[in-house]
């Protein structure tokens, strides 16, 4: 479960630069693609946070105190 969490965190971190690059290179195909970039930003943050929760649940309780 920890590996799934780390994969989701990595995916969320990769999505953010992709959103910025797609806006900068006009891949989105709109005059104002800022709304699309903000949606991708929201998904990236949500995916990262869900991955962090998964990784937190995978941690053994005895390791938290030490």
PDB file as gemmi writes it, atoms N, CA and C in Angstrom:
CRYST1    1.000    1.000    1.000  90.00  90.00  90.00 P 1                      
ATOM      1  N   UNK A   1       0.817  -1.183   0.000  1.00  0.00           N  
ATOM      2  CA  UNK A   1       0.000   0.000   0.000  1.00  0.00           C  
ATOM      3  C   UNK A   1       0.870   1.258   0.000  1.00  0.00           C  
ATOM      4  N   UNK A   2       2.029   1.153   0.614  1.00  0.00           N  
ATOM      5  CA  UNK A   2       2.942   2.295   0.618  1.00  0.00           C  
ATOM      6  C   UNK A   2       3.449   2.589  -0.790  1.00  0.00           C  
ATOM      7  N   UNK A   3       3.683   1.541  -1.576  1.00  0.00           N  
ATOM      8  CA  UNK A   3       4.168   1.770  -2.947  1.00  0.00           C  
ATOM      9  C   UNK A   3       3.086   2.420  -3.808  1.00  0.00           C  
ATOM     10  N   UNK A   4       1.835   2.067  -3.579  1.00  0.00           N  
ATOM     11  CA  UNK A   4       0.731   2.712  -4.308  1.00  0.00           C  
ATOM     12  C   UNK A   4       0.668   4.186  -3.930  1.00  0.00           C  
ATOM     13  N   UNK A   5       0.818   4.477  -2.635  1.00  0.00           N  
ATOM     14  CA  UNK A   5       0.809   5.855  -2.177  1.00  0.00           C  
ATOM     15  C   UNK A   5       1.933   6.680  -2.772  1.00  0.00           C  
ATOM     16  N   UNK A   6       3.124   6.094  -2.813  1.00  0.00           N  
ATOM     17  CA  UNK A   6       4.258   6.821  -3.396  1.00  0.00           C  
ATOM     18  C   UNK A   6       4.074   7.011  -4.898  1.00  0.00           C  
ATOM     19  N   UNK A   7       3.483   6.024  -5.572  1.00  0.00           N  
ATOM     20  CA  UNK A   7       3.206   6.164  -7.004  1.00  0.00           C  
ATOM     21  C   UNK A   7       2.208   7.295  -7.252  1.00  0.00           C  
ATOM     22  N   UNK A   8       1.172   7.381  -6.432  1.00  0.00           N  
ATOM     23  CA  UNK A   8       0.202   8.463  -6.572  1.00  0.00           C  
ATOM     24  C   UNK A   8       0.842   9.820  -6.286  1.00  0.00           C  
ATOM     25  N   UNK A   9       1.707   9.882  -5.288  1.00  0.00           N  
ATOM     26  CA  UNK A   9       2.400  11.133  -5.001  1.00  0.00           C  
ATOM     27  C   UNK A   9       3.269  11.552  -6.175  1.00  0.00           C  
ATOM     28  N   UNK A  10       3.990  10.605  -6.731  1.00  0.00           N  
ATOM     29  CA  UNK A  10       4.836  10.903  -7.890  1.00  0.00           C  
ATOM     30  C   UNK A  10       3.984  11.361  -9.078  1.00  0.00           C  
ATOM     31  N   UNK A  11       2.855  10.680  -9.290  1.00  0.00           N  
ATOM     32  CA  UNK A  11       1.961  11.074 -10.382  1.00  0.00           C  
ATOM     33  C   UNK A  11       1.414  12.479 -10.201  1.00  0.00           C  
ATOM     34  N   UNK A  12       1.071  12.819  -8.971  1.00  0.00           N  
ATOM     35  CA  UNK A  12       0.585  14.168  -8.696  1.00  0.00           C  
ATOM     36  C   UNK A  12       1.660  15.218  -8.932  1.00  0.00           C  
ATOM     37  N   UNK A  13       2.899  14.897  -8.562  1.00  0.00           N  
ATOM     38  CA  UNK A  13       3.985  15.849  -8.775  1.00  0.00           C  
ATOM     39  C   UNK A  13       4.350  15.997 -10.247  1.00  0.00           C  
ATOM     40  N   UNK A  14       4.183  14.944 -11.021  1.00  0.00           N  
ATOM     41  CA  UNK A  14       4.494  15.003 -12.453  1.00  0.00           C  
ATOM     42  C   UNK A  14       3.405  15.773 -13.207  1.00  0.00           C  
ATOM     43  N   UNK A  15       2.174  15.669 -12.739  1.00  0.00           N  
ATOM     44  CA  UNK A  15       1.055  16.321 -13.422  1.00  0.00           C  
ATOM     45  C   UNK A  15       1.171  17.845 -13.388  1.00  0.00           C  
ATOM     46  N   UNK A  16       1.725  18.392 -12.334  1.00  0.00           N  
ATOM     47  CA  UNK A  16       1.806  19.848 -12.209  1.00  0.00           C  
ATOM     48  C   UNK A  16       2.716  20.497 -13.265  1.00  0.00           C  
ATOM     49  N   UNK A  17       3.940  20.010 -13.487  1.00  0.00           N  
ATOM     50  CA  UNK A  17       4.750  20.606 -14.560  1.00  0.00           C  
ATOM     51  C   UNK A  17       4.161  20.364 -15.953  1.00  0.00           C  
ATOM     52  N   UNK A  18       3.480  19.232 -16.126  1.00  0.00           N  
ATOM     53  CA  UNK A  18       2.837  18.974 -17.417  1.00  0.00           C  
ATOM     54  C   UNK A  18       1.765  20.022 -17.683  1.00  0.00           C  
ATOM     55  N   UNK A  19       1.016  20.397 -16.656  1.00  0.00           N  
ATOM     56  CA  UNK A  19      -0.010  21.429 -16.811  1.00  0.00           C  
ATOM     57  C   UNK A  19       0.613  22.766 -17.199  1.00  0.00           C  
ATOM     58  N   UNK A  20       1.703  23.114 -16.557  1.00  0.00           N  
ATOM     59  CA  UNK A  20       2.357  24.388 -16.854  1.00  0.00           C  
ATOM     60  C   UNK A  20       2.958  24.367 -18.261  1.00  0.00           C  
ATOM     61  N   UNK A  21       3.616  23.271 -18.632  1.00  0.00           N  
ATOM     62  CA  UNK A  21       4.214  23.179 -19.974  1.00  0.00           C  
ATOM     63  C   UNK A  21       3.155  23.175 -21.068  1.00  0.00           C  
ATOM     64  N   UNK A  22       2.032  22.512 -20.815  1.00  0.00           N  
ATOM     65  CA  UNK A  22       0.979  22.501 -21.834  1.00  0.00           C  
ATOM     66  C   UNK A  22       0.371  23.883 -22.002  1.00  0.00           C  
ATOM     67  N   UNK A  23       0.321  24.668 -20.959  1.00  0.00           N  
ATOM     68  CA  UNK A  23      -0.152  26.044 -21.080  1.00  0.00           C  
ATOM     69  C   UNK A  23       0.881  26.908 -21.795  1.00  0.00           C  
ATOM     70  N   UNK A  24       2.149  26.716 -21.471  1.00  0.00           N  
ATOM     71  CA  UNK A  24       3.201  27.551 -22.065  1.00  0.00           C  
ATOM     72  C   UNK A  24       3.401  27.263 -23.549  1.00  0.00           C  
ATOM     73  N   UNK A  25       3.216  26.014 -23.966  1.00  0.00           N  
ATOM     74  CA  UNK A  25       3.428  25.660 -25.368  1.00  0.00           C  
ATOM     75  C   UNK A  25       2.137  25.678 -26.180  1.00  0.00           C  
ATOM     76  N   UNK A  26       1.035  26.090 -25.574  1.00  0.00           N  
ATOM     77  CA  UNK A  26      -0.275  26.211 -26.232  1.00  0.00           C  
ATOM     78  C   UNK A  26      -0.790  24.880 -26.767  1.00  0.00           C  
ATOM     79  N   UNK A  27      -0.504  23.805 -26.055  1.00  0.00           N  
ATOM     80  CA  UNK A  27      -1.007  22.484 -26.419  1.00  0.00           C  
ATOM     81  C   UNK A  27      -2.501  22.385 -26.149  1.00  0.00           C  
ATOM     82  N   UNK A  28      -2.989  23.147 -25.188  1.00  0.00           N  
ATOM     83  CA  UNK A  28      -4.396  23.079 -24.821  1.00  0.00           C  
ATOM     84  C   UNK A  28      -5.307  23.606 -25.920  1.00  0.00           C  
ATOM     85  N   UNK A  29      -4.787  24.436 -26.814  1.00  0.00           N  
ATOM     86  CA  UNK A  29      -5.532  24.866 -27.990  1.00  0.00           C  
ATOM     87  C   UNK A  29      -6.568  25.934 -27.720  1.00  0.00           C  
ATOM     88  N   UNK A  30      -6.490  26.606 -26.624  1.00  0.00           N  
ATOM     89  CA  UNK A  30      -7.416  27.684 -26.328  1.00  0.00           C  
ATOM     90  C   UNK A  30      -6.630  28.977 -26.187  1.00  0.00           C  
ATOM     91  N   UNK A  31      -7.327  30.089 -26.393  1.00  0.00           N  
ATOM     92  CA  UNK A  31      -6.661  31.371 -26.176  1.00  0.00           C  
ATOM     93  C   UNK A  31      -6.355  31.566 -24.701  1.00  0.00           C  
ATOM     94  N   UNK A  32      -7.267  31.120 -23.858  1.00  0.00           N  
ATOM     95  CA  UNK A  32      -7.077  31.234 -22.417  1.00  0.00           C  
ATOM     96  C   UNK A  32      -7.271  29.863 -21.794  1.00  0.00           C  
ATOM     97  N   UNK A  33      -6.203  29.079 -21.734  1.00  0.00           N  
ATOM     98  CA  UNK A  33      -6.290  27.741 -21.186  1.00  0.00           C  
ATOM     99  C   UNK A  33      -5.986  27.687 -19.702  1.00  0.00           C  
ATOM    100  N   UNK A  34      -6.056  28.833 -19.048  1.00  0.00           N  
ATOM    101  CA  UNK A  34      -5.735  28.882 -17.628  1.00  0.00           C  
ATOM    102  C   UNK A  34      -6.712  28.036 -16.827  1.00  0.00           C  
ATOM    103  N   UNK A  35      -7.983  28.002 -17.237  1.00  0.00           N  
ATOM    104  CA  UNK A  35      -8.977  27.195 -16.515  1.00  0.00           C  
ATOM    105  C   UNK A  35      -8.606  25.713 -16.574  1.00  0.00           C  
ATOM    106  N   UNK A  36      -8.165  25.240 -17.730  1.00  0.00           N  
ATOM    107  CA  UNK A  36      -7.744  23.844 -17.856  1.00  0.00           C  
ATOM    108  C   UNK A  36      -6.519  23.557 -17.006  1.00  0.00           C  
ATOM    109  N   UNK A  37      -5.597  24.521 -16.958  1.00  0.00           N  
ATOM    110  CA  UNK A  37      -4.405  24.335 -16.157  1.00  0.00           C  
ATOM    111  C   UNK A  37      -4.755  24.276 -14.666  1.00  0.00           C  
ATOM    112  N   UNK A  38      -5.704  25.077 -14.232  1.00  0.00           N  
ATOM    113  CA  UNK A  38      -6.109  25.052 -12.830  1.00  0.00           C  
ATOM    114  C   UNK A  38      -6.832  23.757 -12.471  1.00  0.00           C  
ATOM    115  N   UNK A  39      -7.587  23.205 -13.409  1.00  0.00           N  
ATOM    116  CA  UNK A  39      -8.228  21.909 -13.169  1.00  0.00           C  
ATOM    117  C   UNK A  39      -7.171  20.824 -13.016  1.00  0.00           C  
ATOM    118  N   UNK A  40      -6.157  20.840 -13.890  1.00  0.00           N  
ATOM    119  CA  UNK A  40      -5.065  19.874 -13.770  1.00  0.00           C  
ATOM    120  C   UNK A  40      -4.303  20.077 -12.461  1.00  0.00           C  
ATOM    121  N   UNK A  41      -4.140  21.319 -12.037  1.00  0.00           N  
ATOM    122  CA  UNK A  41      -3.486  21.620 -10.771  1.00  0.00           C  
ATOM    123  C   UNK A  41      -4.285  21.020  -9.609  1.00  0.00           C  
ATOM    124  N   UNK A  42      -5.609  21.184  -9.651  1.00  0.00           N  
ATOM    125  CA  UNK A  42      -6.459  20.619  -8.599  1.00  0.00           C  
ATOM    126  C   UNK A  42      -6.369  19.105  -8.543  1.00  0.00           C  
ATOM    127  N   UNK A  43      -6.392  18.456  -9.714  1.00  0.00           N  
ATOM    128  CA  UNK A  43      -6.257  17.004  -9.751  1.00  0.00           C  
ATOM    129  C   UNK A  43      -4.880  16.563  -9.250  1.00  0.00           C  
ATOM    130  N   UNK A  44      -3.841  17.295  -9.610  1.00  0.00           N  
ATOM    131  CA  UNK A  44      -2.501  16.949  -9.148  1.00  0.00           C  
ATOM    132  C   UNK A  44      -2.380  17.022  -7.638  1.00  0.00           C  
ATOM    133  N   UNK A  45      -2.932  18.070  -7.052  1.00  0.00           N  
ATOM    134  CA  UNK A  45      -2.891  18.213  -5.593  1.00  0.00           C  
ATOM    135  C   UNK A  45      -3.720  17.116  -4.935  1.00  0.00           C  
ATOM    136  N   UNK A  46      -4.899  16.821  -5.493  1.00  0.00           N  
ATOM    137  CA  UNK A  46      -5.765  15.782  -4.924  1.00  0.00           C  
ATOM    138  C   UNK A  46      -5.107  14.408  -5.001  1.00  0.00           C  
ATOM    139  N   UNK A  47      -4.490  14.100  -6.133  1.00  0.00           N  
ATOM    140  CA  UNK A  47      -3.815  12.805  -6.287  1.00  0.00           C  
ATOM    141  C   UNK A  47      -2.647  12.698  -5.316  1.00  0.00           C  
ATOM    142  N   UNK A  48      -1.884  13.782  -5.166  1.00  0.00           N  
ATOM    143  CA  UNK A  48      -0.767  13.760  -4.226  1.00  0.00           C  
ATOM    144  C   UNK A  48      -1.270  13.541  -2.801  1.00  0.00           C  
ATOM    145  N   UNK A  49      -2.347  14.221  -2.414  1.00  0.00           N  
ATOM    146  CA  UNK A  49      -2.879  14.101  -1.055  1.00  0.00           C  
ATOM    147  C   UNK A  49      -3.429  12.699  -0.796  1.00  0.00           C  
ATOM    148  N   UNK A  50      -4.116  12.125  -1.772  1.00  0.00           N  
ATOM    149  CA  UNK A  50      -4.621  10.757  -1.631  1.00  0.00           C  
ATOM    150  C   UNK A  50      -3.458   9.780  -1.492  1.00  0.00           C  
ATOM    151  N   UNK A  51      -2.403   9.982  -2.255  1.00  0.00           N  
ATOM    152  CA  UNK A  51      -1.209   9.145  -2.128  1.00  0.00           C  
ATOM    153  C   UNK A  51      -0.568   9.269  -0.763  1.00  0.00           C  
ATOM    154  N   UNK A  52      -0.576  10.478  -0.214  1.00  0.00           N  
ATOM    155  CA  UNK A  52      -0.010  10.678   1.126  1.00  0.00           C  
ATOM    156  C   UNK A  52      -0.841   9.950   2.179  1.00  0.00           C  
ATOM    157  N   UNK A  53      -2.152   9.969   2.020  1.00  0.00           N  
ATOM    158  CA  UNK A  53      -3.030   9.248   2.945  1.00  0.00           C  
ATOM    159  C   UNK A  53      -2.766   7.749   2.848  1.00  0.00           C  
ATOM    160  N   UNK A  54      -2.652   7.226   1.628  1.00  0.00           N  
ATOM    161  CA  UNK A  54      -2.370   5.793   1.452  1.00  0.00           C  
ATOM    162  C   UNK A  54      -1.050   5.419   2.111  1.00  0.00           C  
ATOM    163  N   UNK A  55      -0.034   6.247   1.910  1.00  0.00           N  
ATOM    164  CA  UNK A  55       1.263   5.952   2.500  1.00  0.00           C  
ATOM    165  C   UNK A  55       1.199   6.025   4.019  1.00  0.00           C  
ATOM    166  N   UNK A  56       0.418   6.936   4.544  1.00  0.00           N  
ATOM    167  CA  UNK A  56       0.265   7.048   5.993  1.00  0.00           C  
ATOM    168  C   UNK A  56      -0.426   5.841   6.596  1.00  0.00           C  
ATOM    169  N   UNK A  57      -1.421   5.298   5.906  1.00  0.00           N  
ATOM    170  CA  UNK A  57      -2.105   4.110   6.396  1.00  0.00           C  
ATOM    171  C   UNK A  57      -1.204   2.879   6.336  1.00  0.00           C  
ATOM    172  N   UNK A  58      -0.240   2.891   5.443  1.00  0.00           N  
ATOM    173  CA  UNK A  58       0.640   1.728   5.296  1.00  0.00           C  
ATOM    174  C   UNK A  58       1.740   1.702   6.345  1.00  0.00           C  
ATOM    175  N   UNK A  59       1.956   2.795   7.045  1.00  0.00           N  
ATOM    176  CA  UNK A  59       3.004   2.852   8.058  1.00  0.00           C  
ATOM    177  C   UNK A  59       2.594   2.042   9.273  1.00  0.00           C  
ATOM    178  N   UNK A  60       3.525   1.269   9.765  1.00  0.00           N  
ATOM    179  CA  UNK A  60       3.256   0.437  10.937  1.00  0.00           C  
ATOM    180  C   UNK A  60       3.121   1.342  12.165  1.00  0.00           C  
ATOM    181  N   UNK A  61       2.139   1.111  13.040  1.00  0.00           N  
ATOM    182  CA  UNK A  61       1.909   2.000  14.186  1.00  0.00           C  
ATOM    183  C   UNK A  61       3.100   2.140  15.129  1.00  0.00           C  
ATOM    184  N   UNK A  62       3.906   1.091  15.285  1.00  0.00           N  
ATOM    185  CA  UNK A  62       5.057   1.168  16.190  1.00  0.00           C  
ATOM    186  C   UNK A  62       6.148   2.076  15.657  1.00  0.00           C  
ATOM    187  N   UNK A  63       6.209   2.251  14.331  1.00  0.00           N  
ATOM    188  CA  UNK A  63       7.243   3.105  13.745  1.00  0.00           C  
ATOM    189  C   UNK A  63       6.929   4.580  13.928  1.00  0.00           C  
ATOM    190  N   UNK A  64       5.691   4.923  14.187  1.00  0.00           N  
ATOM    191  CA  UNK A  64       5.327   6.327  14.303  1.00  0.00           C  
ATOM    192  C   UNK A  64       5.911   6.964  15.551  1.00  0.00           C  
ATOM    193  N   UNK A  65       6.040   6.226  16.634  1.00  0.00           N  
ATOM    194  CA  UNK A  65       6.535   6.788  17.881  1.00  0.00           C  
ATOM    195  C   UNK A  65       8.040   6.921  17.948  1.00  0.00           C  
ATOM    196  N   UNK A  66       8.759   6.278  17.072  1.00  0.00           N  
ATOM    197  CA  UNK A  66      10.229   6.279  17.145  1.00  0.00           C  
ATOM    198  C   UNK A  66      10.844   7.124  16.089  1.00  0.00           C  
TER     199      UNK A  66                                                      
END                                                                             
